[in-house]
Amino acid sequence: MILIERAALQHVEGISDVCSRGYRATYGERYPKSYIERIIEEFYHPDRISSEITDGGGGWDGWYVALKDGTVLGAIGGGMTGAYQGEVFVLYLDPDQRGEGIGTLLLEALTRVQREKGATEQ
């Protein structure tokens, strides 16, 4: 069974791993390896993810994770970009778990959060 919950510090390594592997799988054929690794280091480094879990703010709704037996299979993050606009900033899944509905579950969770904040579009 897949559980969707707001991320906590215990999920940092799993988020970093799934986003890094997902980014490589998505963009590996389009961009040079050096570029991909630079982006991963900037956005999916555990220190950055930790601070985004503990600090948030600025319209950031936080990270949400899809878990199975405690393992992070996917992660999503987003925020409000206007009074009525929510945005998905990042959504990655374990490349081996695509097509199983995990992304849909994550998107539904973030959409609920944004609707509660007044979003009418995303």
Secondary structure, 3 states (H helix, E strand, C coil): CCEEEECCHHHHHHHHHHHHHHHHHHHCCCCCHHHHHHHHHHHCCHHHHHHHHHCCECCEEEEEEEEECCEEEEEEEEEECCCCEEEEEEEEECHHHCCCCHHHHHHHHHHHHHHHCCCCEC
